[in-house]
Amino acid sequence: MLSCRDATRLISRRLDEPLARRERWALRLHLLFCYWCRRFAAQVRVLHHGLYPGGRLHRKLMDQGGESLAPEAARHMEERLQQALTEPTDENGRH
């Protein structure tokens, strides 16, 4: 069975690219038993659908005359998220 660390990496990666069949099944199995990873997946889904172009929050900002996220800011956010995924965690998944 996948570790929570591996599961969160797959959850994040599947937003950008399709997972291999084996990875999809391993992730589904892990999510059946892990409340915390299901919760993480739900949070990632909300953020992804809300913030990316076309998402609810992005549309709301654009309707109010806001600007789209600068490319360097988006890149910085992506780097910080990746860093957070690779930092060591304790047995409860905390950094």
N, CA, C and O atoms as a GROMACS GRO file, in nm:
protein
  380
    1MET      N    1   0.084  -0.119   0.000
    1MET     CA    2   0.000   0.000   0.000
    1MET      C    3   0.089   0.124   0.000
    1MET      O    4   0.199   0.123   0.055
    2LEU      N    5   0.040   0.230  -0.062
    2LEU     CA    6   0.114   0.356  -0.068
    2LEU      C    7   0.127   0.420   0.069
    2LEU      O    8   0.041   0.404   0.156
    3SER      N    9   0.237   0.493   0.087
    3SER     CA   10   0.248   0.578   0.206
    3SER      C   11   0.168   0.706   0.179
    3SER      O   12   0.135   0.735   0.064
    4CYS      N   13   0.140   0.780   0.284
    4CYS     CA   14   0.069   0.907   0.266
    4CYS      C   15   0.151   1.004   0.181
    4CYS      O   16   0.097   1.078   0.100
    5ARG      N   17   0.282   1.002   0.200
    5ARG     CA   18   0.369   1.090   0.120
    5ARG      C   19   0.356   1.058  -0.028
    5ARG      O   20   0.343   1.148  -0.111
    6ASP      N   21   0.361   0.928  -0.062
    6ASP     CA   22   0.347   0.890  -0.203
    6ASP      C   23   0.208   0.923  -0.255
    6ASP      O   24   0.193   0.966  -0.369
    7ALA      N   25   0.107   0.904  -0.172
    7ALA     CA   26  -0.030   0.934  -0.214
    7ALA      C   27  -0.047   1.082  -0.243
    7ALA      O   28  -0.108   1.118  -0.344
    8THR      N   29   0.007   1.170  -0.157
    8THR     CA   30  -0.008   1.314  -0.182
    8THR      C   31   0.066   1.356  -0.308
    8THR      O   32   0.021   1.446  -0.380
    9ARG      N   33   0.177   1.294  -0.334
    9ARG     CA   34   0.248   1.325  -0.459
    9ARG      C   35   0.165   1.287  -0.580
    9ARG      O   36   0.157   1.362  -0.677
   10LEU      N   37   0.103   1.169  -0.574
   10LEU     CA   38   0.017   1.126  -0.686
   10LEU      C   39  -0.106   1.215  -0.699
   10LEU      O   40  -0.147   1.248  -0.810
   11ILE      N   41  -0.164   1.254  -0.587
   11ILE     CA   42  -0.280   1.343  -0.590
   11ILE      C   43  -0.245   1.474  -0.661
   11ILE      O   44  -0.321   1.523  -0.743
   12SER      N   45  -0.130   1.528  -0.628
   12SER     CA   46  -0.087   1.652  -0.692
   12SER      C   47  -0.051   1.631  -0.838
   12SER      O   48  -0.085   1.712  -0.924
   13ARG      N   49   0.018   1.522  -0.866
   13ARG     CA   50   0.063   1.497  -1.003
   13ARG      C   51  -0.053   1.474  -1.098
   13ARG      O   52  -0.045   1.510  -1.216
   14ARG      N   53  -0.161   1.412  -1.048
   14ARG     CA   54  -0.271   1.381  -1.139
   14ARG      C   55  -0.344   1.505  -1.188
   14ARG      O   56  -0.424   1.496  -1.281
   15LEU      N   57  -0.318   1.620  -1.127
   15LEU     CA   58  -0.376   1.745  -1.178
   15LEU      C   59  -0.308   1.787  -1.309
   15LEU      O   60  -0.369   1.854  -1.392
   16ASP      N   61  -0.183   1.746  -1.325
   16ASP     CA   62  -0.104   1.789  -1.441
   16ASP      C   63  -0.091   1.684  -1.549
   16ASP      O   64  -0.071   1.717  -1.666
   17GLU      N   65  -0.102   1.559  -1.511
   17GLU     CA   66  -0.082   1.452  -1.609
   17GLU      C   67  -0.158   1.327  -1.565
   17GLU      O   68  -0.181   1.307  -1.446
   18PRO      N   69  -0.196   1.245  -1.660
   18PRO     CA   70  -0.265   1.121  -1.624
   18PRO      C   71  -0.170   1.026  -1.552
   18PRO      O   72  -0.051   1.018  -1.584
   19LEU      N   73  -0.223   0.955  -1.456
   19LEU     CA   74  -0.143   0.856  -1.384
   19LEU      C   75  -0.150   0.723  -1.458
   19LEU      O   76  -0.247   0.694  -1.528
   20ALA      N   77  -0.048   0.643  -1.439
   20ALA     CA   78  -0.048   0.507  -1.494
   20ALA      C   79  -0.158   0.428  -1.424
   20ALA      O   80  -0.197   0.461  -1.312
   21ARG      N   81  -0.208   0.326  -1.488
   21ARG     CA   82  -0.316   0.245  -1.432
   21ARG      C   83  -0.281   0.193  -1.292
   21ARG      O   84  -0.363   0.198  -1.201
   22ARG      N   85  -0.161   0.143  -1.277
   22ARG     CA   86  -0.116   0.090  -1.148
   22ARG      C   87  -0.118   0.200  -1.039
   22ARG      O   88  -0.158   0.174  -0.925
   23GLU      N   89  -0.074   0.320  -1.075
   23GLU     CA   90  -0.074   0.432  -0.980
   23GLU      C   91  -0.216   0.471  -0.942
   23GLU      O   92  -0.245   0.499  -0.826
   24ARG      N   93  -0.306   0.475  -1.042
   24ARG     CA   94  -0.446   0.510  -1.014
   24ARG      C   95  -0.509   0.412  -0.915
   24ARG      O   96  -0.577   0.453  -0.821
   25TRP      N   97  -0.486   0.282  -0.937
   25TRP     CA   98  -0.545   0.181  -0.848
   25TRP      C   99  -0.483   0.187  -0.709
   25TRP      O  100  -0.553   0.174  -0.609
   26ALA      N  101  -0.352   0.206  -0.703
   26ALA     CA  102  -0.286   0.216  -0.572
   26ALA      C  103  -0.339   0.338  -0.496
   26ALA      O  104  -0.361   0.330  -0.375
   27LEU      N  105  -0.358   0.449  -0.566
   27LEU     CA  106  -0.410   0.569  -0.501
   27LEU      C  107  -0.554   0.549  -0.456
   27LEU      O  108  -0.590   0.589  -0.346
   28ARG      N  109  -0.636   0.488  -0.539
   28ARG     CA  110  -0.775   0.462  -0.500
   28ARG      C  111  -0.782   0.375  -0.375
   28ARG      O  112  -0.860   0.402  -0.284
   29LEU      N  113  -0.699   0.272  -0.371
   29LEU     CA  114  -0.696   0.185  -0.254
   29LEU      C  115  -0.654   0.262  -0.129
   29LEU      O  116  -0.715   0.248  -0.023
   30HIS      N  117  -0.550   0.342  -0.143
   30HIS     CA  118  -0.503   0.422  -0.029
   30HIS      C  119  -0.613   0.517   0.019
   30HIS      O  120  -0.636   0.530   0.139
   31LEU      N  121  -0.681   0.582  -0.074
   31LEU     CA  122  -0.785   0.679  -0.038
   31LEU      C  123  -0.905   0.613   0.030
   31LEU      O  124  -0.976   0.678   0.107
   32LEU      N  125  -0.929   0.486   0.000
   32LEU     CA  126  -1.038   0.414   0.068
   32LEU      C  127  -1.015   0.407   0.219
   32LEU      O  128  -1.110   0.410   0.297
   33PHE      N  129  -0.889   0.397   0.258
   33PHE     CA  130  -0.856   0.375   0.398
   33PHE      C  131  -0.800   0.497   0.471
   33PHE      O  132  -0.792   0.496   0.594
   34CYS      N  133  -0.762   0.600   0.400
   34CYS     CA  134  -0.692   0.712   0.463
   34CYS      C  135  -0.777   0.840   0.458
   34CYS      O  136  -0.788   0.904   0.354
   35TYR      N  137  -0.834   0.874   0.570
   35TYR     CA  138  -0.915   0.995   0.583
   35TYR      C  139  -0.834   1.120   0.549
   35TYR      O  140  -0.882   1.209   0.479
   36TRP      N  141  -0.710   1.127   0.597
   36TRP     CA  142  -0.630   1.248   0.581
   36TRP      C  143  -0.593   1.272   0.435
   36TRP      O  144  -0.590   1.387   0.390
   37CYS      N  145  -0.565   1.168   0.362
   37CYS     CA  146  -0.533   1.186   0.220
   37CYS      C  147  -0.659   1.219   0.140
   37CYS      O  148  -0.652   1.294   0.042
   38ARG      N  149  -0.774   1.164   0.178
   38ARG     CA  150  -0.900   1.203   0.112
   38ARG      C  151  -0.926   1.350   0.135
   38ARG      O  152  -0.968   1.422   0.044
   39ARG      N  153  -0.900   1.396   0.255
   39ARG     CA  154  -0.918   1.537   0.288
   39ARG      C  155  -0.822   1.624   0.206
   39ARG      O  156  -0.862   1.727   0.152
   40PHE      N  157  -0.696   1.581   0.198
   40PHE     CA  158  -0.597   1.654   0.117
   40PHE      C  159  -0.642   1.660  -0.029
   40PHE      O  160  -0.635   1.765  -0.092
   41ALA      N  161  -0.690   1.548  -0.082
   41ALA     CA  162  -0.734   1.543  -0.222
   41ALA      C  163  -0.849   1.640  -0.246
   41ALA      O  164  -0.854   1.708  -0.348
   42ALA      N  165  -0.942   1.648  -0.151
   42ALA     CA  166  -1.054   1.740  -0.163
   42ALA      C  167  -1.006   1.885  -0.161
   42ALA      O  168  -1.055   1.968  -0.238
   43GLN      N  169  -0.911   1.915  -0.074
   43GLN     CA  170  -0.858   2.052  -0.066
   43GLN      C  171  -0.786   2.090  -0.194
   43GLN      O  172  -0.801   2.202  -0.245
   44VAL      N  173  -0.707   1.999  -0.246
   44VAL     CA  174  -0.633   2.025  -0.370
   44VAL      C  175  -0.731   2.048  -0.485
   44VAL      O  176  -0.712   2.137  -0.568
   45ARG      N  177  -0.837   1.968  -0.488
   45ARG     CA  178  -0.938   1.982  -0.594
   45ARG      C  179  -1.006   2.119  -0.587
   45ARG      O  180  -1.026   2.184  -0.690
   46VAL      N  181  -1.040   2.163  -0.467
   46VAL     CA  182  -1.103   2.294  -0.450
   46VAL      C  183  -1.009   2.405  -0.496
   46VAL      O  184  -1.049   2.496  -0.570
   47LEU      N  185  -0.883   2.398  -0.452
   47LEU     CA  186  -0.786   2.500  -0.493
   47LEU      C  187  -0.766   2.500  -0.644
   47LEU      O  188  -0.765   2.606  -0.707
   48HIS      N  189  -0.751   2.383  -0.699
   48HIS     CA  190  -0.726   2.372  -0.843
   48HIS      C  191  -0.842   2.431  -0.923
   48HIS      O  192  -0.820   2.508  -1.017
   49HIS      N  193  -0.964   2.393  -0.887
   49HIS     CA  194  -1.081   2.441  -0.963
   49HIS      C  195  -1.114   2.586  -0.933
   49HIS      O  196  -1.178   2.653  -1.014
   50GLY      N  197  -1.072   2.635  -0.818
   50GLY     CA  198  -1.104   2.772  -0.783
   50GLY      C  199  -1.005   2.875  -0.833
   50GLY      O  200  -1.043   2.986  -0.868
   51LEU      N  201  -0.877   2.839  -0.837
   51LEU     CA  202  -0.774   2.937  -0.865
   51LEU      C  203  -0.723   2.938  -1.008
   51LEU      O  204  -0.682   3.043  -1.058
   52TYR      N  205  -0.726   2.825  -1.074
   52TYR     CA  206  -0.670   2.821  -1.209
   52TYR      C  207  -0.760   2.896  -1.305
   52TYR      O  208  -0.880   2.910  -1.280
   53PRO      N  209  -0.704   2.946  -1.416
   53PRO     CA  210  -0.786   3.022  -1.514
   53PRO      C  211  -0.913   2.946  -1.548
   53PRO      O  212  -0.910   2.827  -1.581
   54GLY      N  213  -1.023   3.016  -1.540
   54GLY     CA  214  -1.153   2.955  -1.563
   54GLY      C  215  -1.219   2.910  -1.434
   54GLY      O  216  -1.339   2.882  -1.433
   55GLY      N  217  -1.143   2.901  -1.326
   55GLY     CA  218  -1.199   2.861  -1.198
   55GLY      C  219  -1.284   2.972  -1.138
   55GLY      O  220  -1.274   3.087  -1.179
   56ARG      N  221  -1.366   2.937  -1.041
   56ARG     CA  222  -1.459   3.031  -0.980
   56ARG      C  223  -1.389   3.154  -0.924
   56ARG      O  224  -1.428   3.266  -0.956
   57LEU      N  225  -1.286   3.135  -0.842
   57LEU     CA  226  -1.218   3.248  -0.781
   57LEU      C  227  -1.146   3.332  -0.886
   57LEU      O  228  -1.146   3.455  -0.879
   58HIS      N  229  -1.085   3.267  -0.983
   58HIS     CA  230  -1.016   3.338  -1.090
   58HIS      C  231  -1.114   3.426  -1.168
   58HIS      O  232  -1.084   3.541  -1.199
   59ARG      N  233  -1.231   3.370  -1.200
   59ARG     CA  234  -1.332   3.448  -1.273
   59ARG      C  235  -1.380   3.567  -1.190
   59ARG      O  236  -1.398   3.677  -1.242
   60LYS      N  237  -1.399   3.543  -1.059
   60LYS     CA  238  -1.446   3.651  -0.972
   60LYS      C  239  -1.344   3.765  -0.968
   60LYS      O  240  -1.381   3.882  -0.976
   61LEU      N  241  -1.216   3.731  -0.957
   61LEU     CA  242  -1.111   3.833  -0.956
   61LEU      C  243  -1.108   3.909  -1.088
   61LEU      O  244  -1.092   4.031  -1.088
   62MET      N  245  -1.123   3.839  -1.198
   62MET     CA  246  -1.120   3.904  -1.328
   62MET      C  247  -1.243   3.994  -1.347
   62MET      O  248  -1.233   4.101  -1.406
   63ASP      N  249  -1.358   3.949  -1.297
   63ASP     CA  250  -1.480   4.030  -1.307
   63ASP      C  251  -1.467   4.159  -1.228
   63ASP      O  252  -1.528   4.260  -1.263
   64GLN      N  253  -1.389   4.157  -1.121
   64GLN     CA  254  -1.370   4.275  -1.037
   64GLN      C  255  -1.253   4.360  -1.084
   64GLN      O  256  -1.210   4.452  -1.014
   65GLY      N  257  -1.201   4.329  -1.202
   65GLY     CA  258  -1.092   4.408  -1.257
   65GLY      C  259  -0.956   4.366  -1.207
   65GLY      O  260  -0.857   4.438  -1.227
   66GLY      N  261  -0.949   4.252  -1.142
   66GLY     CA  262  -0.821   4.203  -1.091
   66GLY      C  263  -0.733   4.153  -1.204
   66GLY      O  264  -0.779   4.130  -1.316
   67GLU      N  265  -0.609   4.136  -1.173
   67GLU     CA  266  -0.515   4.086  -1.272
   67GLU      C  267  -0.490   3.939  -1.248
   67GLU      O  268  -0.506   3.889  -1.137
   68SER      N  269  -0.452   3.871  -1.353
   68SER     CA  270  -0.416   3.731  -1.341
   68SER      C  271  -0.286   3.720  -1.264
   68SER      O  272  -0.208   3.815  -1.258
   69LEU      N  273  -0.263   3.606  -1.206
   69LEU     CA  274  -0.142   3.582  -1.129
   69LEU      C  275  -0.020   3.593  -1.221
   69LEU      O  276  -0.016   3.533  -1.328
   70ALA      N  277   0.078   3.670  -1.178
   70ALA     CA  278   0.200   3.687  -1.257
   70ALA      C  279   0.271   3.552  -1.272
   70ALA      O  280   0.269   3.472  -1.178
   71PRO      N  281   0.332   3.526  -1.387
   71PRO     CA  282   0.398   3.397  -1.408
   71PRO      C  283   0.503   3.365  -1.301
   71PRO      O  284   0.513   3.250  -1.258
   72GLU      N  285   0.580   3.465  -1.258
   72GLU     CA  286   0.681   3.436  -1.156
   72GLU      C  287   0.617   3.403  -1.021
   72GLU      O  288   0.672   3.323  -0.945
   73ALA      N  289   0.502   3.463  -0.991
   73ALA     CA  290   0.431   3.431  -0.867
   73ALA      C  291   0.377   3.288  -0.873
   73ALA      O  292   0.386   3.214  -0.775
   74ALA      N  293   0.322   3.251  -0.987
   74ALA     CA  294   0.272   3.114  -1.003
   74ALA      C  295   0.386   3.013  -0.990
   74ALA      O  296   0.371   2.909  -0.927
   75ARG      N  297   0.499   3.045  -1.051
   75ARG     CA  298   0.616   2.956  -1.044
   75ARG      C  299   0.665   2.944  -0.900
   75ARG      O  300   0.700   2.835  -0.854
   76HIS      N  301   0.667   3.056  -0.827
   76HIS     CA  302   0.710   3.055  -0.688
   76HIS      C  303   0.615   2.969  -0.603
   76HIS      O  304   0.660   2.891  -0.519
   77MET      N  305   0.485   2.983  -0.626
   77MET     CA  306   0.388   2.903  -0.552
   77MET      C  307   0.406   2.755  -0.580
   77MET      O  308   0.400   2.673  -0.489
   78GLU      N  309   0.428   2.720  -0.705
   78GLU     CA  310   0.450   2.581  -0.743
   78GLU      C  311   0.575   2.525  -0.676
   78GLU      O  312   0.574   2.412  -0.627
   79GLU      N  313   0.682   2.603  -0.674
   79GLU     CA  314   0.806   2.559  -0.608
   79GLU      C  315   0.784   2.535  -0.460
   79GLU      O  316   0.833   2.436  -0.405
   80ARG      N  317   0.711   2.626  -0.394
   80ARG     CA  318   0.684   2.611  -0.250
   80ARG      C  319   0.598   2.488  -0.222
   80ARG      O  320   0.620   2.418  -0.124
   81LEU      N  321   0.499   2.462  -0.308
   81LEU     CA  322   0.417   2.343  -0.290
   81LEU      C  323   0.500   2.216  -0.306
   81LEU      O  324   0.486   2.122  -0.228
   82GLN      N  325   0.585   2.213  -0.407
   82GLN     CA  326   0.671   2.097  -0.427
   82GLN      C  327   0.766   2.078  -0.310
   82GLN      O  328   0.792   1.966  -0.267
   83GLN      N  329   0.819   2.188  -0.258
   83GLN     CA  330   0.909   2.183  -0.142
   83GLN      C  331   0.834   2.125  -0.022
   83GLN      O  332   0.888   2.041   0.051
   84ALA      N  333   0.711   2.168  -0.002
   84ALA     CA  334   0.633   2.119   0.111
   84ALA      C  335   0.606   1.970   0.098
   84ALA      O  336   0.600   1.898   0.198
   85LEU      N  337   0.589   1.921  -0.025
   85LEU     CA  338   0.564   1.779  -0.046
   85LEU      C  339   0.688   1.694  -0.022
   85LEU      O  340   0.676   1.575   0.010
   86THR      N  341   0.805   1.753  -0.035
   86THR     CA  342   0.928   1.675  -0.019
   86THR      C  343   0.992   1.691   0.119
   86THR      O  344   1.088   1.620   0.150
   87GLU      N  345   0.942   1.783   0.201
   87GLU     CA  346   0.998   1.800   0.335
   87GLU      C  347   0.963   1.680   0.421
   87GLU      O  348   0.855   1.622   0.405
   88PRO      N  349   1.053   1.642   0.512
   88PRO     CA  350   1.022   1.529   0.601
   88PRO      C  351   0.904   1.562   0.692
   88PRO      O  352   0.884   1.676   0.732
   89THR      N  353   0.827   1.460   0.725
   89THR     CA  354   0.714   1.476   0.814
   89THR      C  355   0.725   1.378   0.930
   89THR      O  356   0.798   1.278   0.921
   90ASP      N  357   0.654   1.405   1.037
   90ASP     CA  358   0.652   1.311   1.149
   90ASP      C  359   0.548   1.203   1.120
   90ASP      O  360   0.489   1.201   1.011
   91GLU      N  361   0.523   1.113   1.214
   91GLU     CA  362   0.433   1.002   1.192
   91GLU      C  363   0.288   1.046   1.169
   91GLU      O  364   0.206   0.968   1.121
   92ASN      N  365   0.256   1.170   1.204
   92ASN     CA  366   0.122   1.224   1.181
   92ASN      C  367   0.113   1.305   1.053
   92ASN      O  368   0.008   1.364   1.024
   93GLY      N  369   0.220   1.310   0.977
   93GLY     CA  370   0.220   1.382   0.850
   93GLY      C  371   0.245   1.531   0.861
   93GLY      O  372   0.223   1.605   0.766
   94ARG      N  373   0.291   1.576   0.979
   94ARG     CA  374   0.319   1.719   0.998
   94ARG      C  375   0.465   1.750   0.966
   94ARG      O  376   0.554   1.668   0.990
   95HIS      N  377   0.488   1.868   0.912
   95HIS     CA  378   0.624   1.912   0.879
   95HIS      C  379   0.693   1.965   1.001
   95HIS      O  380   0.809   2.007   0.993
   0.00000   0.00000   0.00000
